[in-house]
Amino acid sequence: MKKKPTTVAFNGTPEQEEKLKAVIGKYRGVKGAMMPILQEAQDIYGYLPVEVLKIIAEGTETPMEVIYGIVSFYSQFKLNYIGDTAISVCLGTACYVKGSQEVIDTVSEQLGIEPGATSADGKYSLDATRCIGACGLAPVMVINGTVYGKVKKSEVKGILAKYKD
């Protein structure tokens, strides 16, 4: 049975919304301002949930599909809540050939979340990434900025144990 992606419920505050609306106001009428608006929105919330994208769409009078096209194109933007332990597994060609699919499948099984999702308690997020430029270390897994190279499926449990409470 395939696991359903887990997401953390959006929990924005009125203060965050006020800051976001101030950012939108700051850029009102500025051509090409969507990138800085989205970057600042992500700084405010830590990610860009649909609720935030709707506020931006309404405030800038930009269709949601245009905004979604931008945030889904650029890897710097995160649509899902990033867990306290952010895990990325490279699925670029070198990593994939050396077994990264098995690594990400094992991480997913160990944590009970699919790639692109965050555990319901907000502790873990799992992402599949494309080449991170460490092909000589393939397959590569990155956890909170720490790079693990030449990761074998059998090593995943031990690596994850370092990040359990």
Backbone as numpy.savetxt, mean C-alpha at the origin, in Angstrom:
# Nx Ny Nz CAx CAy CAz Cx Cy Cz
-10.34 -22.97 -0.24 -11.18 -21.79 -0.24 -10.30 -20.54 -0.24
-10.53 -19.65 -1.15 -9.74 -18.43 -1.28 -10.12 -17.43 -0.20
-9.09 -16.84 0.43 -9.32 -15.84 1.46 -9.80 -14.55 0.82
-10.69 -13.85 1.48 -11.14 -12.55 1.00 -10.14 -11.50 1.46
-9.86 -10.50 0.63 -8.99 -9.42 1.07 -9.60 -8.74 2.30
-8.75 -8.41 3.24 -9.20 -7.75 4.45 -8.80 -6.30 4.37
-9.69 -5.45 4.81 -9.35 -4.04 4.86 -9.74 -3.49 6.22
-9.06 -2.45 6.60 -9.35 -1.76 7.85 -10.38 -0.69 7.53
-11.40 -0.58 8.36 -12.45 0.41 8.14 -11.86 1.82 8.21
-12.32 2.69 7.32 -11.87 4.08 7.31 -12.30 4.76 8.61
-11.37 5.48 9.20 -11.64 6.10 10.48 -11.07 7.52 10.50
-11.40 8.30 9.48 -10.91 9.68 9.41 -11.55 10.57 10.46
-10.83 11.59 10.86 -11.33 12.52 11.87 -11.77 13.82 11.21
-12.60 14.60 11.90 -12.98 15.91 11.37 -11.75 16.82 11.17
-10.76 16.68 12.02 -9.54 17.49 11.89 -8.80 17.15 10.60
-8.73 15.85 10.27 -8.08 15.45 9.03 -8.85 15.99 7.83
-10.16 15.91 7.87 -10.96 16.41 6.76 -10.77 17.92 6.60
-10.68 18.62 7.70 -10.45 20.07 7.66 -9.10 20.38 7.00
-8.08 19.62 7.37 -6.75 19.80 6.76 -6.81 19.53 5.26
-7.51 18.45 4.88 -7.62 18.10 3.47 -8.32 19.21 2.69
-9.39 19.73 3.23 -10.11 20.80 2.55 -9.25 22.06 2.43
-8.38 22.30 3.41 -7.45 23.43 3.33 -6.44 23.22 2.21
-5.98 21.99 2.04 -5.05 21.66 0.96 -5.73 21.89 -0.39
-6.95 21.39 -0.52 -7.69 21.58 -1.77 -7.86 23.07 -2.05
-8.19 23.85 -1.03 -8.34 25.30 -1.19 -7.05 25.98 -1.61
-5.94 25.51 -1.05 -4.63 26.08 -1.37 -4.30 25.93 -2.85
-4.74 24.82 -3.44 -4.42 24.55 -4.84 -5.56 24.88 -5.81
-6.64 25.43 -5.31 -7.78 25.74 -6.18 -7.35 26.63 -7.34
-7.65 26.19 -8.55 -7.33 26.96 -9.74 -5.91 26.79 -10.25
-5.09 25.99 -9.55 -3.71 25.77 -9.97 -3.68 24.58 -10.93
-3.21 24.84 -12.14 -3.14 23.78 -13.16 -2.11 22.72 -12.73
-2.48 21.47 -12.88 -1.57 20.37 -12.56 -1.39 20.13 -11.07
-2.34 20.56 -10.26 -2.20 20.47 -8.81 -2.65 19.13 -8.22
-3.18 18.23 -9.04 -3.72 16.99 -8.47 -2.64 16.16 -7.76
-1.44 16.09 -8.31 -0.38 15.31 -7.66 -0.07 15.86 -6.26
0.20 17.16 -6.11 0.47 17.63 -4.75 -0.73 17.49 -3.81
-1.93 17.62 -4.33 -3.12 17.42 -3.48 -3.14 15.98 -2.98
-2.94 15.04 -3.88 -2.95 13.63 -3.49 -1.80 13.29 -2.54
-0.63 13.85 -2.79 0.51 13.61 -1.90 0.23 14.14 -0.50
-0.30 15.35 -0.43 -0.60 15.92 0.89 -1.74 15.18 1.57
-2.72 14.73 0.79 -3.82 13.95 1.37 -3.28 12.65 1.97
-2.36 12.01 1.26 -1.77 10.78 1.79 -0.94 11.07 3.04
-0.28 12.21 3.08 0.45 12.59 4.29 -0.51 12.76 5.48
-1.68 13.30 5.22 -2.67 13.53 6.27 -3.25 12.21 6.80
-3.62 11.32 5.89 -4.32 10.09 6.27 -3.42 8.85 6.33
-2.28 8.90 5.68 -1.40 7.74 5.63 -1.67 6.84 4.44
-2.79 7.05 3.78 -3.19 6.31 2.58 -4.35 7.06 1.95
-4.87 6.57 0.83 -5.92 7.28 0.11 -7.16 6.39 -0.07
-7.96 6.26 0.97 -9.18 5.46 0.84 -10.20 6.17 -0.04
-11.20 5.43 -0.49 -12.21 5.99 -1.40 -12.90 7.20 -0.77
-13.08 7.21 0.53 -13.72 8.34 1.20 -12.93 9.63 0.99
-11.62 9.53 1.03 -10.75 10.69 0.82 -10.78 11.10 -0.65
-10.75 10.12 -1.53 -10.80 10.42 -2.97 -12.10 11.14 -3.34
-13.19 10.78 -2.68 -14.47 11.45 -2.94 -14.41 12.92 -2.51
-13.80 13.19 -1.37 -13.67 14.58 -0.90 -12.84 15.38 -1.91
-11.76 14.77 -2.40 -10.91 15.44 -3.38 -11.67 15.65 -4.68
-12.41 14.64 -5.13 -13.18 14.76 -6.37 -14.19 15.90 -6.27
-14.91 15.94 -5.17 -15.91 17.01 -5.00 -15.24 18.37 -4.87
-14.17 18.44 -4.11 -13.50 19.72 -3.86 -12.79 20.30 -5.06
-12.38 19.42 -5.97 -11.66 19.89 -7.16 -12.52 19.81 -8.42
-13.73 19.29 -8.26 -14.63 19.09 -9.40 -13.97 18.25 -10.49
-13.32 17.18 -10.02 -12.63 16.24 -10.91 -13.34 14.90 -10.81
-13.63 14.25 -11.94 -14.29 12.95 -11.87 -13.44 11.91 -11.11
-14.13 11.06 -10.35 -13.46 10.02 -9.58 -12.57 9.14 -10.45
-13.03 8.83 -11.67 -12.22 7.93 -12.52 -10.88 8.57 -12.90
-10.84 9.88 -13.01 -9.58 10.58 -13.30 -8.64 10.46 -12.10
-9.18 10.71 -10.92 -8.38 10.63 -9.70 -7.90 9.20 -9.47
-8.79 8.24 -9.64 -8.42 6.85 -9.46 -7.34 6.44 -10.47
-7.44 6.93 -11.68 -6.42 6.65 -12.69 -5.05 7.12 -12.26
-5.00 8.26 -11.61 -3.72 8.80 -11.13 -3.18 7.95 -9.99
-4.02 7.71 -8.97 -3.51 6.99 -7.79 -3.19 5.53 -8.08
-3.86 4.95 -9.07 -3.56 3.55 -9.39 -2.36 3.43 -10.32
-1.99 4.51 -10.99 -0.84 4.49 -11.89 0.47 4.66 -11.12
0.51 5.57 -10.16 1.75 5.87 -9.44 1.86 5.01 -8.18
2.99 4.29 -8.07 3.16 3.37 -6.95 3.33 4.08 -5.61
3.60 5.37 -5.63 3.77 6.10 -4.36 2.45 6.20 -3.60
1.32 6.06 -4.31 0.03 6.21 -3.65 -0.47 4.86 -3.16
-0.99 4.87 -1.95 -1.51 3.65 -1.33 -3.01 3.78 -1.15
-3.76 2.85 -1.70 -5.22 2.87 -1.60 -5.72 2.14 -0.35
-4.88 1.32 0.22 -5.27 0.57 1.41 -4.45 1.01 2.61
-5.05 0.88 3.77 -4.39 1.18 5.02 -3.10 0.36 5.11
-2.03 1.01 5.50 -0.75 0.32 5.63 -0.62 -0.15 7.08
-0.46 -1.44 7.26 -0.36 -2.01 8.60 0.90 -1.57 9.33
0.91 -1.80 10.62 2.09 -1.47 11.43 3.32 -2.19 10.88
3.11 -3.39 10.38 4.17 -4.15 9.73 3.82 -4.24 8.26
4.52 -3.43 7.46 4.26 -3.36 6.02 5.21 -4.32 5.30
4.64 -5.30 4.63 5.40 -6.34 3.95 5.18 -6.24 2.45
6.29 -6.21 1.72 6.23 -6.20 0.26 7.10 -7.33 -0.26
6.59 -8.03 -1.25 7.37 -9.08 -1.91 7.47 -8.70 -3.38
8.69 -8.67 -3.88 8.92 -8.32 -5.27 8.51 -9.47 -6.18
7.70 -9.13 -7.19 7.32 -10.11 -8.19 7.87 -9.73 -9.56
8.93 -8.92 -9.57 9.61 -8.59 -10.81 10.20 -9.85 -11.41
10.65 -9.78 -12.62 11.09 -10.96 -13.36 12.15 -11.78 -12.62
13.23 -11.15 -12.17 14.30 -11.90 -11.50 13.79 -12.58 -10.24
13.00 -11.86 -9.45 12.47 -12.43 -8.21 11.48 -13.54 -8.50
10.63 -13.31 -9.49 9.62 -14.30 -9.83 10.27 -15.61 -10.27
11.26 -15.50 -11.13 11.96 -16.69 -11.63 12.62 -17.45 -10.49
13.04 -16.74 -9.45 13.73 -17.38 -8.33 12.78 -17.78 -7.19
11.46 -17.66 -7.41 10.52 -18.22 -6.44 9.73 -17.24 -5.58
9.66 -15.98 -5.98 8.95 -15.02 -5.14 7.44 -15.29 -5.03
6.85 -15.94 -6.04 5.42 -16.26 -5.93 5.18 -17.20 -4.76
6.06 -18.19 -4.58 5.94 -19.09 -3.43 6.12 -18.34 -2.12
7.02 -17.35 -2.11 7.26 -16.56 -0.91 6.00 -15.77 -0.55
5.43 -15.05 -1.51 4.25 -14.24 -1.21 3.06 -15.12 -0.85
2.92 -16.28 -1.49 1.84 -17.20 -1.14 2.00 -17.68 0.30
3.22 -17.92 0.73 3.48 -18.38 2.09 3.20 -17.27 3.10
3.61 -16.05 2.79 3.32 -14.91 3.67 1.80 -14.76 3.79
1.11 -14.82 2.68 -0.34 -14.68 2.66 -0.99 -15.75 3.53
-0.53 -16.97 3.40 -1.07 -18.08 4.19 -0.77 -17.89 5.68
0.45 -17.48 6.00 0.85 -17.29 7.40 0.04 -16.18 8.08
-0.24 -15.10 7.36 -0.92 -13.95 7.95 -2.43 -13.96 7.72
-2.90 -14.78 6.79 -4.32 -14.86 6.50 -4.85 -13.67 5.73
-3.98 -13.02 4.95 -4.41 -11.89 4.11 -3.85 -12.06 2.71
-4.58 -11.52 1.76 -4.16 -11.56 0.36 -3.26 -10.36 0.06
-2.43 -10.44 -0.97 -1.67 -9.26 -1.40 -2.61 -8.09 -1.70
-2.21 -6.91 -1.28 -3.02 -5.72 -1.47 -3.95 -5.45 -0.30
-3.89 -6.29 0.73 -4.81 -6.15 1.86 -4.05 -5.90 3.16
-4.82 -5.53 4.16 -4.31 -5.30 5.51 -5.14 -6.14 6.46
-4.49 -6.72 7.46 -5.23 -7.52 8.43 -6.24 -6.64 9.15
-7.33 -7.24 9.59 -8.42 -6.50 10.22 -7.96 -5.74 11.45
-6.94 -6.25 12.13 -6.44 -5.57 13.33 -5.44 -4.46 12.99
-5.12 -4.31 11.70 -4.22 -3.24 11.27 -2.75 -3.53 11.52
-2.42 -4.74 11.93 -1.02 -5.06 12.25 -0.17 -5.34 11.02
-0.74 -5.97 10.00 0.03 -6.39 8.84 -0.63 -5.95 7.54
0.21 -5.51 6.61 -0.26 -5.29 5.25 0.70 -6.02 4.33
0.15 -6.51 3.23 0.94 -7.30 2.29 0.74 -6.76 0.89
1.86 -6.47 0.23 1.79 -5.97 -1.15 2.74 -6.74 -2.04
2.29 -6.96 -3.26 3.15 -7.49 -4.31 3.68 -6.28 -5.06
4.99 -6.21 -5.23 5.58 -5.07 -5.93 6.29 -5.57 -7.18
6.61 -4.63 -8.01 7.45 -4.94 -9.18 8.89 -4.62 -8.81
9.77 -4.77 -9.72 11.20 -4.67 -9.45 11.56 -3.53 -8.51
12.32 -3.88 -7.47 12.78 -2.86 -6.53 14.27 -2.57 -6.72
14.86 -3.18 -7.73 16.25 -2.88 -8.05 17.28 -3.68 -7.26
16.86 -4.79 -6.67 17.77 -5.63 -5.90 17.80 -7.03 -6.51
17.89 -7.07 -7.82 17.78 -8.34 -8.55 18.83 -9.37 -8.13
19.99 -8.92 -7.72 21.04 -9.84 -7.27 20.69 -10.55 -5.98
19.67 -10.04 -5.27 19.23 -10.65 -4.02 17.94 -11.45 -4.18
17.52 -11.65 -5.41 16.23 -12.29 -5.69 16.13 -13.67 -5.05
14.93 -14.00 -4.55 13.74 -13.17 -4.37 13.85 -12.28 -3.14
13.24 -11.11 -3.23 13.36 -10.09 -2.19 12.02 -9.83 -1.51
12.10 -9.70 -0.18 10.96 -9.31 0.63 11.42 -8.11 1.47
10.57 -7.09 1.57 10.89 -5.91 2.36 9.85 -5.77 3.46
10.32 -5.65 4.69 9.42 -5.48 5.83 9.82 -4.21 6.57
8.92 -3.24 6.58 9.17 -1.94 7.22 10.55 -1.37 6.84
10.90 -1.50 5.56 12.14 -0.93 5.06 13.35 -1.85 5.16
13.23 -2.96 5.87 14.34 -3.91 5.98 14.24 -4.90 4.83
15.33 -5.03 4.08 15.36 -5.89 2.90 15.85 -7.28 3.28
15.07 -8.28 2.91 15.46 -9.67 3.08 15.68 -10.24 1.69
16.91 -10.70 1.44 17.26 -11.22 0.12 17.42 -12.72 0.10
17.27 -13.27 -1.10 17.40 -14.70 -1.34 16.49 -15.50 -0.40
15.28 -14.99 -0.23 14.31 -15.58 0.70 13.76 -16.88 0.11
13.76 -17.89 0.94 13.17 -19.17 0.57 11.83 -19.31 1.29
10.95 -20.03 0.66 9.62 -20.30 1.23 9.75 -20.81 2.67
10.72 -21.66 2.90 10.91 -22.26 4.23 11.39 -21.26 5.28
11.87 -20.10 4.86 12.37 -19.09 5.80 11.31 -18.07 6.22
10.20 -18.04 5.52 9.17 -17.01 5.74 8.68 -17.00 7.19
8.33 -18.15 7.73 7.79 -18.22 9.09 8.76 -17.60 10.10
10.04 -17.91 9.97 11.04 -17.37 10.88 11.21 -15.87 10.74
11.16 -15.38 9.51 11.28 -13.93 9.29 10.07 -13.21 9.89
8.88 -13.74 9.65 7.68 -13.11 10.19 7.64 -13.14 11.70
8.24 -14.17 12.30 8.25 -14.28 13.76 8.92 -13.09 14.42
9.84 -12.45 13.74 10.54 -11.27 14.27 9.58 -10.10 14.45
8.43 -10.13 13.75 7.50 -9.02 13.75 6.19 -9.33 14.50
6.13 -10.47 15.12 4.94 -10.82 15.91 5.11 -10.24 17.30
4.00 -9.90 17.92 4.03 -9.32 19.28 4.49 -10.29 20.31
